[in-house]
């Protein structure tokens, strides 16, 4: 983790406190949110590699997103500075901790990419890439078989 990867989230949190300094209630609310979402010991959002899909869950129980492995184009680790690039600028952020490295998940179709922050980034990216490649290998025979119609479900 580089110095810039640490300083950007700290600057964002400091700016939020600076803006909220006028009203103590707003300052307290922002402080609680920063502690909840930036605390390295408590994560609100959890990521699971299920049998057929990658799942994003809140508090371990509420499923926010379910992305089948065949729908994922690529998975890669990105730096905070990479968020200003044209591809990641409009990404859907489903990160749980601003102190963790970022992972960009690109999806098929016109769906926005997702940004997630798993606990062990390198292991997560490797495991998800293996499942994505297996999902892509399963889709190729299905497409060649010409089986019944059906489009992509949203």
N, C-alpha and C positions, 0 to 999 in steps of 0.2 A: 504494500500500500504506500503510494507516494505521498509526499507532503501536500501536493495539490489536492489529492483525493481526500485528505483530511480537512484541509482549510476551507474548501468550498462549502461543505455542510455546516461547519462552524460559523462561517460568514453568513449563511442563510439564517441560522438560528439566532445569531447576534442581531441581524437586521430585523427579524421578527420581534425580538425583545425591544429593540429600539423604537419600532413603530408602535408597539403596544404599551410603551411607557406612559402614555398620556392617561390611560384608564387602568386602574389596578385590577379590575375584574377581567379585562381583556388580557392583561399581562399574565394573570394567573391561569387563564384558559390556555393561552399560547404555551406557557411553561409546562402545563400538564400534558398537552399534546406533544410537545418536543420530547418530554421525558418518556411518554408512551411509545412514540414512533422512532426515537433516536437511541433509546436505551439498548446497549448491546446485550443486556441480560434478560430482556423481556421482548418477545416478538409477537406482534398481533397477527401477522400473516405467515402462513406455513405453506410449503411446497411439497407435493407428493408425486412420486412417479408410480402411478397405478398400473394395472395390467394393460390397459389399452389407451390411456391418456395421461397427460400431464395435468395435475390439478392444483389450483391455487385456493387455499382455504383461509378463512378468518377465524381466529381462536380455535383452530383445529376442527371445527364443526360445520361452519357455514361455507359452502362451496361458492366461490366468487367466479371462477373460470374453470372450464374443462376443455382442454385442447387435445384432440386425438393426435397421436404421434405422426400419422400420415399427413397431417395438415401443417406440420412444422417444416420449414425450409432449412433453417440453420439456427445454431445456438453458439453464441460466442461471448466471451468476457470482454467488456468495454470499460474504458476509464471515464471518469466524470466529465472530462473535457470532450469525450466522444458524443456526449448528449447534444452538442451544438451542431453536429453533422446533419446533413439533409435527411438521412434515413431515421435517425433516432430522435430527431427534434419533436416529431408528433407521436412518439411511442406512448403506449398506454403503460403508466407506471403502476406496478403492483409490488413495489418494494416494501420491505418491512423494517429496514434498518439503514440509516444513511451512512453508517460507518463500515458497512460491508461492501465488497466489490460488486459491480453491476454485471448482470448477464442480460444480453439482448437476444430475444427469441423472435425470429422472423417467421411469419405464417403465410400460407398460400392465399391466393385471391387478393382482394383489396383490403384485407384486414390490417389494422395497424400492428406494428411490432409491439412486443411486451418487454418491459424491463422488470426483472426480478432480482432479489438480493438473498440468495441462499446462504446458509451458514458456512458450508465448506464448498466454496465456489468451484475449485478445480475438479473435485470429485463429482459434484453435481453436473457440471458441463460434460464431463466424460460419460457419465451414466446416461444423461439425456441424449447425447449424440449417438450412443449405441442403440438406444431404443428408437430414435428417429430413423436411423439407417435400417433397422429391422422393420419398422413400419413402412418405409419406402419400398423395401424389398417385397413386402406382402402386397402392396398396391399394384405393382407391375403385373403380376399374373392375373389379377382381377381385371385390370384394364384390357389386357390382351384377350381375355376370355370372352369379352363382349357381353357379359351377363346383363340382366335386365336394366332398364333405364334409370332413373334416379339421379338426381343432381346432388349438389352439395347442400347439406342441411345447415342452416345458420343457427 
